Amino acid sequence: MDGLAGGLNLEGTFTPIQLWAGEPNGQTTQGTCAAGHVFGLKNSRGETYKFPVVALVAGLLVPWNPLADSNVPDAYATGTITFSVAVPSEDETVTINGKVITFKVAADPDEDEVTIGATLTETAENLVAFINAHRMEFDVEDGNGIIATNAAGVVTVKSAGVAGNAVTLAEAGDNIAVSGATLSGGTDSDAEAGGARVPYGILPHALDTTADGYNAAVDTPVFISGHPSFDALHLPDGTTYQEVKAAFAGTMINVQKLL
């Protein structure tokens, strides 16, 4: 069956398969498959017998992997805020990614204020509580938040991934010290948040963009709505039907298992 989808210009033939279960039509868009991946499976004659589910990462299509983020999780970028010698004085500050947090004898959290504790540890715990209560209000790139922990007056500030490395730290106080101008050590997993873990669509044919194939990004049609058959899809090993249904929930694709 040549030309399974409009715009297909690859040589070879494609084995017909029950792609749509239920509604016969679906919407198609054009995408670009990233280099370095094998999309779907081919038999010895080069014919497609499974259609690959793909995800969209950084504008390119990659094979869908529901375990991408959990296999290689983001590493946190971290930094520390250390209280020493004495507790902060009234109106001394710590600034995290531009948010100025002011220490007060009687604090108003709605004004970004933290109560000065009786001890270094108590003051650190108060700062940790404030950060964690407002963790999504620090304008970190990629929508990441900030979390904090305390150990003996040393507050560790963390934000996931490479974006966390851009989070800034500063202080204005005689007994407050920060570890550096920014957090550090953050790395991204093999899929960004909302990336390879989230299915985007289904290719109508197999592709090989590795060194053994095209060795380059390839433009291709992508089905983005309709009712494909679970049995016709090329899925990561171990993926269950329930996992596929859950992954596609909220998308325009309704995966069905053929009886």
N, C-alpha and C positions, 0 to 999 in steps of 0.2 A: 504494500500500500504506500505508494510514493506520495510525498507532499502531505503528510498527516496534518500539518497546520499551515495556515497561510504564511508565506514569507520564507518557508523552509527551502534552503538551497544546497543542502548537503547531499553528497552522492550516496547511493545505496537504497535499500528498501527497508520498510518497517513493518513488523508483524502486527496485523490487526489485533486488537485486544479490547475487552469491554472496559473502556475508559470511563464512560459516563453511566452511572447507575441511577435511573430515575430521569430527572430533567435532562433532555438530550443536548441542550446548549449551555454554554458558559461563556464568560467574558475572557478575553485574552489581551495581554499587554506585551510589550517588548522589553526584554531585560538583557543584561550582559553577565555571562557566567565568568567568574573569576578564574584566573590561571591557577594551575597546580592542583586541580581536583578531577576526579572521575565522577560524572553525574549519571546514575543509572547503570544498568547492566546490559551487555550485548552477548548474543550467542556467537558461535564460531564464524557465522556468516556476516556478522556485523549488524544483525537485526535487533531491534529493541524488543525486550520482553518484560521489562519493568520500567515504569515512568518515575523519575526521581522527584521527590519532594525537595524543594529548595527554600532557603532563607535569604534574607537581604541583609548584608553587612557592609557598611560603608559604601552603599550604592551599588554593590556587586552581588550577584547570586552565588551562594555557596551551598553545598549539601546540607540539608536540615539535620541537626543533631540535638535531640531533646535533652541530652545530658551535657551539652557543651560547657555551660557555666559551672556545673557541679564537678565535672571531671578535672578542670583546671581553673579553680576559682580565682577571682580578682585577689591580688595581694593588697593589703591596706598600706596606704601612705601614712606615716606616723610622725609625730613630733611631741615634745613634752613642754609643760609649763611647771616650773619648780618653785615652790615657796620655801624659803629658808630664813633662819635667824628669828624673824618675827612675822606676824600676820600683816597683810597689807594695811595701809592707812586709808582713811576716807578719801575717795575720789581717785585713788590709783586705778589703773586700767590694764586689761588684757584685750588685745584685738585679734580676732580670728576671721580671716578672709574679709576684712573690712568692717565687721561688726564689732563695735566698741562695747566692751562689758566693763561696767564700773562697779568697784567695791564700795559698799555703803554699810554704815552701822545699822540702818533700817532700810532694807532694799525694797524696791518695787520691780518685780520681774518684768512687768509690762514696759518698763523704761530701760530694759537691758541692764538691770542692776543685780548684784549678788551680795548677799549678807556676809560681812566679815565675821568669821567664827572665832571662838575662844582659843582655838589651837590651829596650827598649820593644817593638820589633817581635816579638821572640821571645815575650814575655809576651802580646802581643796574639794571636799565632798559637796559643798554648796555650789562650787563652780561646775563640777561634773553634773550635778542635778540640773543646773540651768542649761548646759550645753545639750544634754540628752532630751530635755523637754522642748528644745527649740532646734532640734538637729537638722530639720529640713529648711531652716531659715538663714543659712549661711551662703546662699547663692553659689554652690559648688557646680562646676561644669558637669554635663551629662546627667543632671538631676540627682547626683549623689548627695547623701547627707553627711553629717559629722557625728561621731559618737565619742564618748570620753570615759575613762576609768581613772581611779586614783589608787596610789600605793604610797603610803607614808608621806603625803604632801607633794608627791609628784603626779601631775595630771597628764595622762597620755591621751592625745587627741588623734583620732583615726578617721580616714576617709578612703573609700575603696577605689582601687584602680589608678591608672595614670593620671586621671583628672585630679585625684587627691594630691598629687605632687605640686599642684599649683596653688593649693590652699596656703594662705599666708598666716604667719604668727608674729605678734609684736607685743611689747609690754611697756608700761610706764610706771615703774615702782621700784623702790629701793631694795626690796626683798623678793622680787619676782624675776625669774630668768626663763627665757624660751630657748629651745634647742637649736633654732635656726630661723631664717627668714621665711621658710616654707616647710611643709611636711615633705617627707621623702620616702622612697622605697616602694611606692605603689606600682603595680604592674597589672595589665589587663589579661583576662583569660583568652582562650582561643575564640571566644565570641563576646562581643560587647553586649551589655544589657539590651534586651530587645533584639538581639542579633540571631545567631544560628539556632538559638533555642526556640525561636518563634517561626513557624512556617509562614511562607509568603505565597507560594504557589506551586505549580506542578509543570515540569517541562514535558513537552509532547514527544521527546526522543532522548536517547542517551547522548552524552557528550564526554569527551576526554580532553581536558585542557592541561594535562600534565606533559612532561617532556616526551612521553611516549605517544602523545596525541597531537593536539594542535599547538601546545606549548604557548598558549596566549589566551587572553580573554576573548570570548565568542558571543556575538549578539544572537539572541534566540527568542522565540515566542514563549510566553509563560501563561498557563491557565491560572486565573486568579478568582474565578467563581464557578459554581456549578456543583455537580454531585458525582465526584469520582468514586470508583470502587476501591475499597481498602485492598482488595486482593490484587489490584493492578499496579499498586504503588511500590516503588523501591524505597524501603525504610531502613533506618539504622538497626543493626542487629539487636534483638531483644525488645524492640518497641512493641507494645501491646496495642490492640484495637482501642481499648479504653484510653490509653495515653494519646493516641492519634486523635480521637474524638475530642478529648480535653484540650489538646494543643490547638485544634482548628476552631474551637468554640470562640465566637466573636469575630471570626473572619467570614468572608463570603463563600467559603468552600465548605460543603457539608459532606463529609466522608461517610460512605455507607459500606457495610459488609454484605457481600452477595450471599444469598442462601444457596 
